[in-house]
Amino acid sequence: MNKKVYMLAVVSFVVGTVELIIGGTLDLIAKDLNVTLGQAGLLITIFSLVFAISSPILLTATAKFERKKLTLVCLSIFFLGNLLAFWSPNYTVIMIARVVSAASGSLLVVLGVTLASSIVQKEYRARAIGTIFMGVSASLVLGVPIGLTLGNAFGWRAPFLFIAVLTLLSMIGVAVFLDKIEPKPVIPLKEQIRTLKNHKIFSAQMTSFFYLSGHLTLYAYLTPFLKSTMGLNASWVSIVYLIFGIAAVLGGGVGGVISDKWGAERSIVGIIVVFAIAIFMIPFVTFSLPLFLVVMVVWSMLSWAITPAQQSYLINSAPETSEIQQSLNNSALHFGIALGSTVGALVIEQSSVVHNASVGGIFVLIALGTAYFSITRNNNVAAANKTIHSS
């Protein structure tokens, strides 16, 4: 496979890291900017929401631009967005910075997918796309521990400067190693959305949406949860996040093995069931750190173990529009992050962070319902596929 794909995966990792990098330092941000913890959490929500909405729209709007130049322009805007966040004097400015970073970052990830698929041979196309999304998944998992470590050591602004530096390095890599790539025809947004008319596909996308909503309802506020329920200090919180990140990355590999062995459909149902049990158990095991860590490892591993099975399921269910479904699934994941972080903020504001796990578990049960609905539908996507490709 073309080695340039891995460079694009690094770009997607850098972009994705920004989304949740402030998750572990929300309490520090809230205190410094004189806002509530829930308002600080909305900085994750707005990023995820803009990210999910922008990617398909901007890809269509920039369809005629040469791809290397467009990538460099987006990286430049992304760089400025993170510098603005680093220098932001108040909550309003950092909110604007998050919008700028999310919009430019969303296009960078989709560009990474389209570029990766265009620079490799046909037989490596699926692997190339998977590599880009692996960069995104890894960033979402590792973003919080990276931000927490830097934030505790140098202040909550430090992670944004770190990302700005990585963005500069990415720009150099793209400028030096990536060749000029002329744009290919992009399927109009209306036709992309049209594929969701199929109930089997739509409910599968909703499974990703509700699954991530449930996960982020607790994960986005894990730091205050750990401090309030277990009395952990900053050092122990960092250790917990490190364990979580390692387990989640391993979970992606485990999910792939399970999917290959059991099949996508059985894997999706099994993973969601165990994930729901784990997240509901979290509040009841906080009396013992070792027991909590055991349950948390299961929770963290399964948080991303479902991704390979979901991607395989979407490809098998709609093979002729698989690239569209991967793009839409990326949007569904980020909509889920937006909803979960918003609901988590509301729970904290109206009640207590202790209840975030239980509320998140309800979303996971809804994901189980949509997964079952999708799996039990007949696979009648052929007509929709023909419509898309004949347009």
Buried (B, 14 or more C-beta within 10 A) or exposed (E): BBEBBBBBBBBBBBBBBBBBBBBBBBBBBBEBBEBEBBBBBBBBBBBBBBBBBBBBEBBBEBBEBEBBEBBBBBBBBBBBBBBBBBEBEEBEBBBBBBBBBBBBBBBBBBBBBBBBBBBBEEEBBBEBBBBBBBBBBBBBBBBBBBBBBBBBEEBBBBBBBBBBEBBEEBBEBBEEEBEEBEBEEBBBEEBBEBBBEBEBBBBBBBBBBBBBBBBBBBBBBBBBBBBBBBEBEBEBBBEBBBBBBBBBBBBBBBBBEBBEEBBBBBBBBBBBBBBBBBBBBBBEBBEEBEEBBBBBBBBBBBBBBBBBBBBBBBBEBBEBBBBBBBBBBBBBBBBBBBBBBBBBBBBBEEEEBBBBBBBBBBBBBBBBBBBBBBBEBEEEBEEBBEBBEEE
